[in-house]
Amino acid sequence: MAPSRKPVKTSAPLTVKQATFDLLRAFGIRRVFGNPGSTELPFLSDWPDDIDYVLGLQEASVIGMADGYAQATRNAAFVNLHSAAGVGHALGNIFTAYRNQTPLVITAGQQARSLLPLQPFLFAERASEFPRPYVKFSIEPARAEDVPAAIARAYYTAMQPPCGPTFVSVPIDDWQKPAQAIEARDVTRELGPDLDAVKGLADALAASQKPVFVVGPAVDRAQAVELMVRLAEKTRAPVWVSPFSARCSFPERHPQFAGFLHASPGQLSEALRGYDLVVVIGAPVFTFHVEGHASIFEGATRLFQITDDAEAAAVTPAGTSIIATMRPALAALLETTGETKRAMPKGRVLPAPPQAADPIPAAFLLHSLNLAMPGDAVLVEEAPSHRPAMQNFMPMRGQDSFYTMASGGLGHSLPAAVGIALGRPGVRTVCLVGDGSAMYSIQALWTAAQRKLPLTVVVINNQGYGAMRSFSQVMQVRKVPGLDMPGLDFVKIAEGMGCDAARVTKSSELAGALKRALSHNGTSLVEVLVDSVVPVLYARNG
């Protein structure tokens, strides 16, 4: 009789879900942002202890939180949304993430493959097309076993400059199917400049009588602010900020800081009229918001651009574009550029501090907040009608100090502040938000309160859409409906979501309320009722 043999133990085959989590760990992704739905349940089941699931109460808030977290950590954030309905809710902030050039890997559930020909409930028809054109890569893999490779490609693509969101649609029955392990690869991301082009720019700087730099958000994203300061000081050129820059790429108290360029062609051209060489670094040439005559492009001023975005270079209407990432480009330009005997330019002159009054002037609030904030605090802003006053009375310190939305779409900055507070837990994050903006993604307060994040939200309540009031005056249109928002109580809303909250209606109460909120152990909100003076965002016919 033959001896009996013990059965050979075989390990269970690797699943799509296990392969995906192994990839996330290899990519350094320790948090997943999401709002669950039925088509995501197989992915969410038996959740691993080493990956934090960050729950948002609405998909736009989920994307905003992931956007802020990715910017704070400089690694792609992983997002899980619910089929077509959830992606639809999220699209506004996906658009903003695309304009912010924020790396996100967005996944969304899909109904079972066997049901797709029957157009089942809650399925996504042509799922990969839905978020386009505001994702860099989008796919619904042809086979379940292709999902991990698709997620790996989505990560590499999201992280490659210019960064941005990517999208993978995953049918509900794919997660438990067998798959092969995908090994994470090293992919370099810096793009070196053409050295002859850099030499040409250095020669132009040497020959220029009055050069100027215009900096944009890519400098701060690349952690290259210090290099930009050294270049400005070496060339003795003033520095302006590009229109709608979503980051602080030059210290705004530096003596060479000149100010903020308008998004009006006429006003921008006038601000740059006295310079014979304009060098735009890390920004488009230029982002405009209103019509007007852009004399800057008529040839009297020589233009150069350094950008990591080939598309931005392609649409530049004049001058020379150098395609490269910021750190190697600025380092090469610093090395190539010689010393100069030009006189050091004079920076901007800040206005006198605003006076207290009742009702509270918005400028006085911003000045008071600037005095109250800790020196290492991070400001996240979405108060477009008050941005000129903020730029006057809240000068930012430089690297990693300021964030806003590059798209102009509301609903980003409040959840983004939650994500930044998650990504930078050792510093106080301050969200400065208008009453109209706050209501787009107010659900983000709940996530912040649940996690006791060091976040202070300051709501500027002028009881309406201030930016639209300003534009209606500039455009000379009257009787516009929908600009007023009376009756909102942000204290009750915040307290209902678990936040500490207070309302300020008098200037004498402001300093104490801000001090208390900024030192609160957790998430706090201060609602400040300000006057209804309509700020002028652009000059008429500028």
C-alpha positions in Angstrom: 0.0 0.0 0.0 1.4 3.3 -1.1 2.1 5.8 1.7 -0.4 8.6 2.1 0.6 12.1 1.1 -0.4 15.2 2.9 -2.2 17.7 0.7 0.0 20.6 -0.4 -1.1 23.9 1.0 -1.5 26.6 -1.7 -1.8 30.3 -0.9 -4.9 32.0 -2.2 -4.4 33.8 -5.4 -3.7 37.5 -5.3 -6.9 39.6 -6.0 -7.2 42.9 -7.8 -8.0 44.6 -4.5 -4.9 43.2 -2.8 -2.7 44.1 -5.7 -4.1 47.6 -5.6 -3.5 48.1 -1.9 0.0 46.8 -2.3 0.6 49.4 -5.0 -0.8 52.2 -2.8 1.6 51.2 0.0 4.5 51.2 -2.5 3.5 54.7 -3.7 3.5 56.0 -0.2 -0.3 56.5 -0.2 -1.6 56.0 3.4 -5.0 57.7 3.0 -8.0 57.1 0.7 -10.6 59.9 0.4 -14.1 58.9 -0.4 -17.9 58.8 0.0 -19.2 55.3 -0.2 -21.8 53.9 -2.5 -23.1 50.4 -3.4 -20.7 49.9 -6.3 -17.8 50.5 -4.0 -18.7 48.1 -1.2 -16.4 45.2 -2.4 -13.5 47.6 -2.4 -14.3 49.0 1.0 -15.0 45.6 2.7 -12.4 44.3 5.3 -10.6 47.6 5.2 -6.9 47.4 6.1 -5.7 48.9 9.3 -2.6 50.6 7.8 -4.6 52.8 5.3 -6.8 55.7 6.7 -10.2 56.1 5.0 -11.1 59.8 5.1 -14.9 60.1 4.8 -16.4 63.2 3.2 -20.1 63.9 3.2 -20.4 64.9 -0.4 -18.2 64.1 -3.4 -17.1 67.7 -4.2 -15.8 68.0 -0.7 -14.0 64.6 -1.1 -12.1 65.9 -4.1 -11.4 69.2 -2.5 -10.0 67.5 0.6 -7.8 65.2 -1.5 -6.6 68.2 -3.6 -5.5 70.0 -0.4 -3.8 66.9 1.0 -2.0 66.2 -2.3 -0.7 69.7 -2.4 0.4 69.6 1.2 2.2 66.2 0.9 3.4 66.6 -2.8 2.2 63.0 -3.5 -0.9 62.0 -5.4 -4.0 61.5 -3.3 -6.2 58.4 -3.9 -9.9 59.0 -4.2 -12.8 56.6 -4.4 -16.2 57.9 -5.7 -19.6 56.4 -6.4 -20.2 55.6 -10.1 -21.6 58.3 -12.4 -23.7 60.1 -9.7 -20.7 60.6 -7.4 -18.4 61.6 -10.3 -21.0 64.1 -11.4 -21.2 65.7 -7.9 -17.4 65.9 -7.9 -16.8 67.4 -11.4 -16.6 71.0 -10.3 -13.7 70.3 -8.0 -12.1 67.9 -10.5 -12.0 70.8 -12.8 -10.3 72.9 -10.1 -7.8 70.1 -9.4 -6.9 70.1 -13.1 -6.4 73.8 -13.1 -4.4 73.6 -9.8 -2.2 70.9 -11.4 -2.8 68.7 -8.4 -2.0 65.0 -8.7 -5.0 62.8 -7.9 -5.8 59.2 -8.7 -9.6 59.1 -8.8 -11.4 55.7 -8.9 -15.2 55.3 -9.3 -17.4 52.2 -9.0 -19.2 50.7 -11.9 -21.9 48.1 -12.2 -21.0 44.5 -12.8 -19.6 43.8 -16.3 -22.3 41.3 -17.0 -25.0 43.9 -16.4 -23.5 46.7 -18.5 -25.2 45.7 -21.8 -28.6 46.1 -20.0 -28.0 49.7 -18.8 -28.5 48.8 -15.2 -29.4 51.2 -12.3 -26.5 53.4 -11.2 -24.1 52.5 -14.0 -21.9 54.9 -15.9 -22.3 54.9 -19.6 -18.9 55.6 -21.3 -17.5 56.0 -17.9 -14.0 57.0 -19.0 -15.3 59.9 -21.1 -17.4 61.5 -18.2 -14.6 63.4 -16.4 -12.8 64.4 -19.6 -11.2 66.8 -20.6 -10.3 67.7 -17.0 -8.2 64.5 -16.3 -4.8 63.7 -17.8 -5.7 60.0 -18.3 -9.0 58.1 -18.1 -9.8 54.4 -18.5 -12.2 51.6 -17.7 -9.9 48.6 -18.1 -11.0 45.9 -20.5 -10.4 43.1 -18.1 -10.5 42.9 -14.3 -6.9 41.7 -14.1 -5.9 45.0 -15.9 -7.1 47.2 -13.0 -3.9 47.3 -11.0 -1.8 48.2 -14.0 -4.3 50.9 -14.9 -4.1 52.4 -11.4 -0.3 52.3 -11.6 -0.3 54.2 -14.9 -2.8 56.6 -13.5 -0.4 57.4 -10.6 2.7 57.8 -12.8 0.7 60.1 -15.1 -0.8 62.1 -12.3 2.7 62.8 -10.8 4.4 63.7 -14.1 4.7 67.5 -14.6 2.4 69.2 -15.2 0.6 67.2 -12.5 -3.1 66.6 -12.5 -6.0 64.3 -11.8 -6.4 60.9 -13.5 -9.4 58.5 -13.5 -10.1 54.8 -13.4 -13.6 53.3 -13.5 -13.7 49.8 -11.8 -16.7 47.5 -12.2 -18.0 46.2 -8.8 -17.1 42.6 -9.5 -13.5 43.3 -10.5 -12.0 43.7 -7.0 -12.2 40.0 -6.0 -10.9 38.6 -9.3 -7.4 37.2 -9.5 -4.5 39.5 -10.6 -0.8 39.6 -10.9 1.3 41.8 -8.6 2.4 45.0 -10.1 5.8 46.3 -8.9 6.1 50.0 -8.3 8.7 51.6 -10.5 11.0 54.7 -10.1 10.0 57.4 -12.7 12.0 60.6 -12.8 10.0 63.8 -12.9 12.4 66.7 -13.4 12.8 68.1 -16.9 16.0 69.8 -17.7 16.0 73.0 -19.8 17.7 73.5 -23.2 21.0 75.1 -22.1 21.3 77.2 -25.3 17.9 78.7 -24.6 18.9 79.4 -21.0 22.1 81.1 -22.3 19.9 83.2 -24.5 17.7 84.3 -21.6 20.8 85.0 -19.5 22.2 87.2 -22.3 18.8 89.0 -22.6 18.9 89.7 -18.8 22.5 91.0 -19.1 21.5 93.4 -22.0 18.3 94.6 -20.4 18.1 98.0 -18.9 14.9 97.2 -16.9 14.0 93.6 -16.6 11.1 92.2 -14.5 10.1 88.7 -13.4 6.5 87.5 -13.3 6.1 84.4 -11.0 3.4 81.8 -10.9 2.3 78.8 -8.9 4.7 76.3 -10.4 7.6 77.8 -8.5 6.0 77.1 -5.1 4.7 73.7 -6.2 8.3 72.8 -7.1 9.7 74.1 -3.7 11.8 76.5 -5.7 10.9 79.8 -4.0 14.4 80.2 -2.5 15.9 79.8 -5.9 13.6 82.4 -7.3 14.6 84.8 -4.5 18.3 84.3 -5.3 17.7 84.9 -9.0 15.8 88.1 -8.3 18.4 89.4 -6.0 21.3 88.5 -8.3 19.6 90.2 -11.3 18.2 93.1 -9.2 14.9 92.8 -11.0 11.4 93.4 -9.5 9.0 90.5 -9.1 5.3 90.6 -9.9 2.8 87.8 -9.3 0.9 86.4 -12.3 -2.9 86.8 -12.5 -4.8 84.3 -10.5 -1.7 82.6 -9.1 -3.0 79.9 -6.7 0.3 79.7 -4.6 2.8 82.2 -3.1 6.0 81.9 -5.2 7.8 84.9 -3.8 7.9 86.5 -0.3 5.5 89.3 -0.4 7.4 91.4 2.2 10.6 91.2 0.1 11.9 94.6 -0.9 11.9 93.6 -4.6 8.2 92.4 -4.5 6.3 94.6 -6.9 2.7 93.4 -6.5 -0.1 91.4 -8.2 -0.9 91.7 -11.9 -4.5 92.2 -12.9 -6.4 89.8 -15.1 -7.4 92.7 -17.3 -5.3 93.0 -20.5 -5.1 96.8 -20.3 -4.2 97.0 -16.6 -1.6 94.2 -16.9 0.0 95.9 -19.9 0.1 99.2 -18.1 1.8 97.6 -15.1 4.5 96.1 -17.3 4.8 99.0 -19.7 8.0 100.4 -18.3 10.0 97.1 -18.6 12.0 96.1 -21.7 12.2 92.4 -20.7 9.5 90.4 -19.1 10.4 86.9 -17.8 7.4 84.7 -16.8 8.4 81.8 -14.6 5.9 79.0 -13.7 2.8 80.7 -15.1 0.9 81.2 -18.4 1.5 84.3 -20.5 -1.0 85.6 -19.4 -4.4 84.5 -17.8 -7.0 87.2 -18.5 -10.6 87.4 -17.2 -12.1 90.4 -19.1 -11.7 91.8 -22.6 -9.3 94.6 -23.4 -6.3 95.7 -25.4 -3.1 93.7 -24.5 -0.4 96.0 -25.8 2.2 93.8 -24.0 2.1 91.6 -27.0 2.8 94.3 -29.6 6.5 93.8 -29.7 7.9 96.7 -27.7 8.7 94.4 -24.7 10.7 91.2 -25.1 9.1 88.1 -23.5 10.5 84.9 -22.1 8.7 82.1 -20.4 9.9 79.1 -18.3 7.1 76.5 -17.9 6.8 72.8 -17.2 3.5 72.8 -19.2 4.1 72.3 -22.9 0.5 73.2 -23.6 1.0 76.6 -21.9 4.0 77.1 -24.0 2.1 76.3 -27.2 -0.6 78.9 -26.5 1.8 81.7 -25.5 1.2 84.4 -28.1 4.7 86.0 -28.2 8.3 85.5 -27.1 10.4 82.5 -26.3 9.3 79.6 -24.1 11.7 77.2 -22.3 10.0 74.0 -21.3 11.5 72.6 -18.1 10.6 72.0 -14.4 11.4 74.9 -12.1 14.3 73.7 -10.0 16.7 72.7 -12.8 15.7 75.6 -14.9 16.2 78.2 -12.1 19.4 76.5 -11.1 20.8 76.7 -14.6 19.7 80.3 -15.1 21.3 81.3 -11.7 24.6 79.6 -12.8 24.5 81.2 -16.3 23.5 84.7 -15.3 26.2 87.2 -14.4 26.3 89.9 -11.8 24.7 93.2 -12.7 25.3 96.9 -11.8 21.7 97.8 -12.1 20.2 99.7 -9.2 18.1 97.7 -6.8 14.4 98.3 -7.7 11.9 99.6 -5.2 9.2 97.3 -4.1 5.6 98.1 -3.5 4.4 100.5 -0.8 1.8 98.9 1.5 -1.2 101.1 2.4 -1.7 102.4 6.0 -3.5 99.9 8.3 -7.3 100.2 8.0 -9.2 101.7 10.9 -11.8 100.0 13.0 -15.4 100.8 12.4 -18.9 99.3 12.7 -20.1 97.7 10.6 -16.7 96.0 10.3 -14.7 96.9 7.1 -13.5 93.8 5.4 -10.0 95.3 5.2 -9.9 95.7 9.0 -10.8 92.1 9.4 -8.0 91.0 7.1 -5.5 93.2 8.8 -6.6 91.9 12.2 -6.4 88.3 11.0 -2.9 88.8 9.7 -1.8 90.1 13.1 -3.4 87.2 14.9 -2.2 84.3 12.8 0.8 82.3 14.0 4.0 82.9 12.1 4.0 79.4 10.5 0.3 79.3 9.7 -1.0 78.3 6.3 -3.7 80.4 4.6 -6.3 78.8 2.3 -8.4 81.4 0.6 -11.7 81.6 -1.3 -13.0 85.1 -1.0 -12.6 86.5 -4.5 -14.2 89.8 -3.9 -11.9 90.5 -1.0 -8.6 89.3 -2.7 -7.3 92.8 -3.4 -7.7 93.8 0.2 -6.1 90.5 1.3 -3.1 91.1 -0.9 -2.7 94.5 0.7 -3.1 93.6 4.3 -2.1 89.9 4.5 1.3 89.6 2.8 2.3 85.9 2.5 5.8 84.7 3.6 6.6 82.5 0.6 7.1 78.7 0.3 4.0 76.7 1.3 2.2 79.6 3.0 -0.8 80.2 0.7 -3.3 78.2 -1.4 -6.4 79.0 -3.4 -8.2 77.7 -6.4 -6.8 78.3 -9.9 -10.1 77.6 -11.7 -12.3 80.4 -10.3 -14.9 77.7 -9.4 -16.2 78.0 -5.9 -16.4 75.1 -3.4 -12.7 74.2 -3.4 -10.9 76.0 -0.6 -12.9 74.9 2.5 -12.5 71.2 1.9 -8.9 71.9 0.6 -8.1 73.4 4.0 -9.3 70.2 5.6 -6.9 68.2 3.4 -4.0 70.6 4.0 -4.6 70.3 7.8 -4.5 66.5 7.4 -1.3 66.8 5.4 0.4 69.3 7.7 -0.9 68.5 11.2 1.9 70.4 13.0 0.8 73.8 11.9 -2.4 75.8 12.1 -4.4 76.0 8.8 -6.6 79.0 8.3 -9.4 79.0 5.8 -10.5 82.5 4.7 -13.8 82.1 2.9 -16.7 84.2 1.7 -20.2 83.4 2.8 -21.2 82.5 -0.8 -18.1 80.3 -1.3 -18.6 78.5 2.1 -22.0 77.1 1.1 -20.7 75.2 -1.8 -18.8 72.6 0.2 -19.8 73.3 3.8 -20.0 69.5 4.5 -16.2 69.5 4.9 -16.5 71.0 8.4 -17.8 67.7 9.6 -14.7 65.8 8.6 -12.5 68.4 10.2 -14.5 68.4 13.4 -14.5 64.6 13.6 -10.7 64.5 13.3 -10.1 67.5 15.6 -7.9 69.1 12.9 -6.0 72.3 13.8 -8.1 74.4 11.4 -9.7 77.8 11.8 -12.3 78.9 9.3 -13.0 82.6 9.0 -16.2 83.3 7.1 -16.5 86.8 5.7 -20.2 87.4 5.7 -21.4 90.3 3.4 -24.7 88.5 2.8 -24.2 87.9 -0.9 -22.0 87.3 -3.8 -19.6 90.2 -3.6 -17.6 89.5 -6.7 -20.8 89.4 -8.8 -21.9 92.7 -7.2 -18.6 94.2 -8.4 -18.9 92.8 -11.9 -22.4 94.1 -12.2 -21.1 97.6 -11.5 -18.2 97.3 -13.9 -20.4 96.0 -16.6 -23.1 98.5 -15.8 -25.9 96.0 -15.5 -28.7 96.5 -13.1 -31.5 94.5 -11.3 -29.5 91.3 -11.4 -31.3 88.6 -9.3 -29.6 86.1 -7.1 -26.8 88.2 -5.6 -28.1 88.5 -2.1 -28.0 85.7 0.6 -29.7 86.9 3.8 -30.5 84.6 6.7 -27.5 82.3 6.8 -26.3 81.4 10.3 -22.8 79.9 10.0 -22.5 79.5 13.8 -25.4 77.2 14.0 -24.3 75.3 10.9 -20.8 74.8 12.3 -22.0 73.8 15.7 -24.3 71.3 14.1 -21.3 69.7 12.5 -19.3 69.6 15.8 -17.2 72.7 15.4 -16.5 75.4 18.0 -18.0 78.6 16.5 -18.6 82.3 17.2 -20.0 85.3 15.5 -18.5 88.8 15.5 -20.5 91.9 14.6 -18.3 94.6 16.3 -14.7 95.6 15.6 -14.0 95.7 19.3 -14.8 91.9 19.5 -12.7 90.9 16.6 -9.2 90.5 18.1 -10.4 88.4 21.0 -12.5 86.1 18.9 -9.7 85.5 16.4 -7.2 84.8 19.2 -9.6 82.3 20.8 -10.3 80.5 17.5 -6.7 80.3 16.4 -5.7 78.7 19.7 -8.6 76.3 19.9 -7.6 72.6 20.2 -9.5 71.4 17.1 -11.6 73.0 14.4 -13.1 76.4 15.0 -15.2 78.8 12.9 -15.5 82.6 13.2 -18.3 84.3 11.3 -17.6 88.0 10.8 -20.3 90.3 9.6 -18.7 92.9 7.4 -19.9 96.0 5.6 -21.5 95.6 2.2 -19.1 98.0 0.4 -18.6 96.5 -3.1 -14.9 96.3 -4.0 -13.7 97.2 -7.5 -11.9 94.1 -9.0 -11.1 95.7 -12.4 -11.1 99.2 -13.7 -13.8 100.1 -16.2 -12.6 99.4 -19.8 -9.2 98.4 -18.3 
